[in-house]
Amino acid sequence: MPIIVKDFTWTQTESMVYITVPLKGVIRTKVDILSTENYVKLNFVPFFFECFLFRSVDDRLSAVEIGNGQAVFKLSKIEPGLWPQLASPDAETREAQRALRDAAVRRYGERAQEDKTQRDTAKHELGRFAVGEQMKLEQKERQRIEDVKESERKKATEELEKWKEHQIRLAEEANKNLSKRAEAQQPCQKKTIREWFAANNQKDSNIFSDHSGNNCVRESGRIDVSFTPRSFPTPTRESTDLQEQEWLKKVAESQRIRDEQNKDLREEERNPQWLRDKGISYIKLGDYKSAISAFSHAIQLDCHMASLFSNRALCYLAQLDEHELSESTRLEYCTRCIDDCSKTLELLTPPVAQNLESRLKAHVRRGTAYCHLEFYVDALKDYEAALKLKPTDENLQADAERMRKIVQGSEEI
């Protein structure tokens, strides 16, 4: 049952009514307010306040302010004047209160629906106005473009007409000059076009006769086109030419050093598969440094074999159990083991059933290296990843649970 608030206060003026309700420690976000012309309600669990007003107020001009541990209703009177009391005399019985309350809630719903309808209508009108204005702007822009096109069209037409007139004048002047030159050369031998055509046909009627005279025939030739050799599949560009030349120099220098180092090696020592098997045999003998040397040389020959990085990570991890190692050496071995495991997981893509065991070993070895570095959160991530690959492994379950307890602080290291 709600607790009815009775320790409220109220004051009034000719045009306003002020009702102050204490909130009794309840935060403002949990206060529910309802206000109509004849009814106000304030619900803040477990407290409840309501008042059936003596006369009607304008709820659109009224307001509620919440702050300093109280809520203040500022109600604007419809009819100015002082009220003899705050509560309506018609709300003395529970049945009357229920009827007035239902009427107020119904009126509140109707007012909310009216406000929503007005907002929707205003939004619709605003949208129509915006569309109309946008259409006007677009029409103006289209008209401007058409005016520009028409202006350019008229300008181009005028320039073309001027050019035509100029060409006609030049042609007329050229014809006049030719006529004058012909008259000057043959003043007494004027012929018509028909006479000139008949005279030329009488000279030679064979259209296939050779009129070349002493003109020489052009000799045929051959042009050889050569292309600049390029090491990159992309077109050459001046902006990247310097970087490409530097990269080619580095590749050539690296190849030269590799050839210099491998020139005294036997044929099998240049085979990464043979070097991997040799490194595994060293691991079985406990000679981890020789195994690391074999794996490192094999990686120089082929850096895409995931097993080389995985086995070298195992060698770094196995040497951490030696008691005479210094802290710097131990840190270096852990870091190299983590890098090799990360490279192994990078090469073992896409993750398929065939490389599941290799990915499992890489996660376990990297998690162990993180444990030696006391990075227990990262170690837990790797153990959980390994556990997803092989959820039935009891040792993995125990190690993952131990890492989880260390991270949560429930188990000492």
C-alpha positions in Angstrom: 0.0 0.0 0.0 1.3 3.5 -0.9 2.0 6.0 1.9 -0.2 9.1 1.5 1.8 12.4 1.8 -0.1 14.8 4.0 2.7 17.2 5.0 2.5 19.3 1.9 2.0 23.1 1.9 0.3 25.5 -0.5 0.1 29.2 -1.2 -1.8 31.2 -3.8 -2.0 34.6 -5.5 -4.8 36.1 -7.6 -3.5 34.1 -10.7 -1.3 31.2 -9.4 -1.4 28.3 -6.9 1.8 26.8 -5.5 1.8 23.4 -4.0 5.0 22.1 -2.3 5.4 18.4 -1.8 8.5 17.0 0.0 10.1 14.0 -1.9 11.5 12.4 1.3 14.8 11.4 -0.2 13.5 9.9 -3.5 15.6 10.8 -6.5 13.9 12.9 -9.2 14.2 10.3 -12.0 11.8 8.0 -10.1 9.0 10.6 -9.7 5.8 10.1 -11.8 3.7 13.3 -12.3 0.2 13.7 -13.7 -1.5 17.1 -14.0 -4.9 18.1 -15.5 -7.3 21.0 -15.1 -8.8 19.7 -11.8 -6.4 17.0 -10.6 -2.7 16.7 -9.8 -0.9 13.5 -8.8 2.7 12.8 -7.6 3.8 9.2 -7.3 7.2 8.4 -5.9 7.3 4.9 -4.5 6.4 4.2 -1.7 4.8 7.6 -1.3 1.8 9.0 -3.1 0.2 12.5 -3.3 -2.9 13.6 -5.1 -5.2 16.6 -4.9 -8.6 17.3 -6.4 -8.4 21.1 -7.0 -11.0 23.5 -5.9 -11.3 25.1 -9.3 -9.9 24.5 -12.8 -6.4 25.5 -13.8 -4.7 25.9 -17.2 -2.5 22.8 -17.3 -0.8 24.1 -20.5 0.5 27.1 -18.6 1.3 25.2 -15.5 4.6 23.5 -14.5 6.3 21.4 -12.0 9.8 22.0 -10.6 11.8 19.3 -8.8 14.8 20.2 -6.8 16.2 20.5 -3.3 14.3 17.5 -2.1 10.8 18.7 -3.1 8.4 19.1 -6.0 6.7 22.4 -6.5 3.5 22.6 -8.6 3.0 26.0 -10.2 -0.6 26.1 -11.4 -2.1 28.9 -13.4 -5.7 29.7 -12.5 -8.2 30.0 -15.4 -10.4 32.4 -13.4 -8.4 35.0 -11.2 -9.3 35.1 -7.6 -8.4 33.6 -4.2 -9.6 30.1 -3.3 -11.1 29.5 0.1 -9.5 26.1 0.1 -7.2 23.9 -2.1 -9.3 20.7 -2.3 -12.6 20.4 -4.0 -15.6 19.9 -1.7 -17.0 17.4 -4.3 -14.2 14.9 -3.5 -15.1 14.0 0.1 -16.2 10.4 -0.6 -14.1 7.6 -2.2 -16.7 7.1 -4.9 -16.5 10.8 -5.8 -12.7 10.7 -5.7 -12.7 7.6 -8.0 -15.0 9.2 -10.5 -13.0 12.4 -10.5 -9.7 10.5 -10.8 -11.0 8.4 -13.7 -12.3 11.6 -15.4 -8.9 13.2 -14.9 -7.0 10.2 -16.3 -9.4 10.0 -19.3 -8.9 13.8 -19.9 -5.2 13.4 -19.6 -5.3 10.6 -22.3 -7.5 12.8 -24.5 -5.1 15.7 -24.1 -2.1 13.5 -24.9 -3.9 12.3 -28.1 -4.7 15.8 -29.1 -1.1 16.9 -28.6 0.1 14.0 -30.6 -2.3 14.8 -33.4 -1.2 18.4 -33.4 2.4 17.4 -33.4 1.9 15.0 -36.3 -0.1 17.6 -38.2 2.6 20.2 -37.6 5.3 17.8 -38.6 3.4 16.9 -41.8 2.9 20.5 -42.7 6.5 21.3 -42.0 7.5 18.3 -44.2 5.3 19.6 -47.0 6.7 23.1 -46.6 10.2 21.7 -46.7 9.5 19.7 -49.8 7.9 22.7 -51.5 10.9 24.9 -50.7 13.2 22.2 -51.9 11.3 21.9 -55.2 11.4 25.7 -55.6 15.2 25.6 -55.0 15.6 22.8 -57.5 13.4 24.6 -60.0 15.5 27.8 -59.6 18.7 25.7 -60.1 17.4 24.0 -63.2 16.3 27.4 -64.6 19.7 28.8 -63.9 21.4 25.9 -65.6 19.1 26.3 -68.6 19.8 30.0 -68.8 23.5 29.3 -68.7 23.1 26.6 -71.5 21.1 29.0 -73.6 23.6 31.8 -73.1 26.5 29.5 -74.1 24.5 28.2 -77.1 23.8 31.7 -78.4 27.4 32.6 -77.8 28.7 29.5 -79.7 26.2 30.2 -82.5 27.3 33.8 -82.9 31.0 32.7 -83.0 30.2 30.0 -85.6 28.4 32.5 -87.8 31.3 35.0 -87.5 33.7 32.2 -88.4 31.6 31.2 -91.4 31.5 34.8 -92.7 35.2 35.1 -92.2 35.8 31.9 -94.2 33.5 33.1 -97.0 35.5 36.3 -97.2 38.8 34.5 -97.3 37.5 32.2 -100.1 36.2 35.1 -102.1 39.5 36.9 -101.8 41.4 33.7 -102.8 39.2 33.3 -105.9 39.8 36.9 -106.9 43.5 36.5 -106.5 43.5 33.2 -108.5 41.5 34.9 -111.3 43.8 37.8 -111.4 46.9 35.5 -111.5 45.4 33.4 -114.3 44.5 36.5 -116.4 48.0 37.8 -116.0 49.6 34.6 -117.1 47.4 33.8 -120.1 45.6 36.9 -121.2 44.9 35.6 -124.8 44.1 31.9 -124.1 40.9 31.8 -122.1 39.1 28.5 -122.3 35.9 27.2 -120.9 35.7 24.3 -118.4 34.3 22.0 -121.2 37.2 22.9 -123.5 39.8 22.3 -120.8 38.3 18.9 -119.9 38.1 17.8 -123.5 41.8 18.8 -124.1 43.0 16.8 -121.0 41.0 13.7 -122.1 42.7 13.8 -125.5 46.1 13.7 -123.9 45.7 10.5 -122.0 42.6 8.3 -121.7 44.2 5.5 -119.8 43.6 5.9 -116.1 46.1 3.2 -115.2 49.1 4.8 -117.0 52.1 5.7 -114.9 52.3 9.4 -114.2 54.9 9.1 -111.5 57.7 10.3 -113.8 61.0 10.3 -111.9 59.4 10.1 -108.4 61.1 7.5 -106.2 59.1 4.9 -104.3 59.4 5.0 -100.5 61.4 2.1 -99.1 59.9 -0.1 -96.4 61.5 -0.2 -93.0 61.3 -1.8 -89.5 61.1 -0.2 -86.1 62.3 -2.2 -83.1 60.6 -1.3 -79.8 62.2 -2.4 -76.5 60.7 -2.2 -73.0 62.4 -1.4 -69.8 62.6 -4.5 -67.6 60.6 -4.1 -64.3 60.6 -6.2 -61.2 57.2 -5.0 -59.9 53.8 -5.9 -61.4 52.5 -2.4 -61.1 53.2 0.5 -63.6 56.2 2.6 -62.9 55.7 6.0 -61.2 58.1 8.7 -60.4 56.7 9.2 -57.0 57.6 5.6 -55.9 60.7 5.1 -58.0 63.1 6.0 -55.1 61.4 3.6 -52.7 61.4 0.8 -55.2 65.1 1.2 -56.0 65.9 1.1 -52.2 63.8 -2.0 -51.8 65.6 -3.7 -54.7 69.0 -2.8 -53.3 68.0 -4.3 -49.9 66.7 -7.5 -51.5 69.9 -7.9 -53.6 72.1 -7.3 -50.6 70.1 -9.8 -48.5 70.4 -12.4 -51.3 74.1 -11.7 -51.6 74.6 -12.2 -47.9 72.5 -15.4 -47.9 74.5 -16.8 -50.8 77.8 -15.9 -49.1 76.7 -17.7 -45.9 75.4 -20.8 -47.7 78.2 -21.3 -50.3 80.1 -23.6 -48.0 77.0 -25.7 -47.0 76.2 -29.1 -48.2 73.2 -29.8 -50.4 71.1 -31.3 -47.6 72.0 -28.3 -45.3 70.2 -26.1 -47.7 66.9 -28.1 -47.4 64.5 -26.7 -44.8 62.8 -30.1 -44.4 66.2 -31.8 -43.6 67.0 -29.0 -41.1 63.7 -29.4 -39.4 64.2 -33.1 -38.9 67.7 -32.3 -37.6 66.4 -29.8 -35.1 63.8 -32.4 -33.9 66.6 -34.9 -33.3 68.5 -32.3 -31.3 65.4 -31.7 -29.2 65.2 -35.4 -28.4 68.9 -35.3 -27.2 68.2 -32.2 -25.1 70.5 -30.0 -27.1 68.1 -27.0 -27.4 70.7 -24.5 -28.6 71.7 -26.6 -31.6 68.0 -27.2 -32.3 67.3 -23.4 -32.2 70.3 -22.9 -34.7 68.9 -25.5 -37.1 65.3 -24.1 -37.0 66.6 -20.5 -37.4 68.6 -21.5 -40.5 65.6 -23.4 -41.9 63.4 -20.3 -41.4 65.9 -18.2 -43.4 65.4 -20.7 -46.3 61.6 -21.0 -45.9 59.7 -18.6 -43.6 56.3 -20.1 -44.4 56.7 -23.4 -42.5 54.7 -23.2 -39.3 56.4 -26.2 -37.7 59.7 -24.4 -37.7 58.4 -21.5 -35.5 56.5 -23.9 -33.3 59.5 -26.2 -32.6 61.8 -23.2 -32.0 59.2 -21.8 -29.5 59.4 -25.2 -27.7 63.2 -24.9 -27.5 63.0 -21.4 -25.9 60.3 -22.6 -23.5 62.3 -25.7 -22.5 65.4 -23.6 -21.6 63.4 -21.6 -19.0 63.8 -24.5 -16.5 67.5 -24.0 -16.3 68.5 -22.5 -13.0 71.6 -20.6 -14.1 69.7 -18.3 -16.5 69.8 -14.6 -15.8 66.6 -12.5 -15.6 67.4 -10.8 -18.9 68.0 -14.1 -20.7 64.8 -15.5 -19.2 62.8 -12.5 -20.4 64.4 -12.8 -23.9 63.5 -16.5 -24.2 59.9 -15.8 -23.1 59.5 -12.9 -25.6 60.9 -15.0 -28.4 58.7 -17.9 -27.5 55.6 -15.7 -27.6 56.6 -14.2 -31.0 57.2 -17.7 -32.5 53.9 -19.0 -31.3 52.1 -15.9 -32.7 53.8 -16.4 -36.0 52.8 -20.1 -35.9 49.1 -19.2 -35.4 49.3 -16.6 -38.2 50.6 -19.3 -40.6 48.1 -21.9 -39.6 45.2 -20.3 -41.4 42.6 -21.1 -42.2 41.9 -23.1 -39.1 41.0 -26.7 -40.1 41.0 -30.1 -38.5 44.4 -31.0 -40.0 46.2 -28.2 -38.1 44.1 -28.4 -34.9 46.9 -30.1 -32.9 49.5 -27.6 -34.0 47.3 -24.7 -33.1 46.6 -26.3 -29.7 50.3 -26.6 -29.0 50.9 -23.0 -30.0 48.3 -21.7 -27.6 49.5 -23.8 -24.7 53.2 -22.8 -25.3 52.3 -19.1 -25.6 50.1 -19.3 -22.5 53.0 -20.9 -20.6 55.4 -18.1 -21.7 52.9 -15.5 -20.5 52.8 -17.3 -17.1 56.5 -17.0 -16.8 56.2 -13.3 -17.5 53.3 -13.1 -14.9 50.9 -11.9 -17.6 48.1 -14.1 -16.2 45.2 -12.4 -18.1 46.9 -13.1 -21.5 47.8 -16.6 -20.3 44.2 -17.3 -19.4 43.1 -16.2 -22.9 45.5 -18.7 -24.5 44.5 -21.6 -22.2 40.8 -20.9 -22.9 41.5 -20.9 -26.6 43.3 -24.2 -26.3 40.5 -25.6 -24.2 38.0 -24.7 -27.0 40.1 -26.8 -29.4 40.2 -29.8 -27.0 37.6 -29.4 -24.3 38.0 -33.0 -22.9 41.7 -32.5 -21.9 41.7 -32.6 -18.1 45.2 -31.1 -17.8 44.1 -28.1 -19.8 40.9 -27.7 -17.7 43.0 -27.7 -14.5 45.5 -25.2 -15.9 42.8 -22.9 -17.1 41.0 -23.1 -13.8 44.2 -22.3 -11.9 44.8 -19.2 -14.2 41.2 -18.1 -13.6 41.7 -18.2 -9.9 44.9 -16.3 -10.0 43.3 -13.6 -12.2 40.3 -13.4 -9.8 42.7 -13.2 -6.8 41.4 -16.3 -5.1 44.6 -18.2 -5.3 48.2 -17.1 -4.5 50.9 -17.4 -7.2 
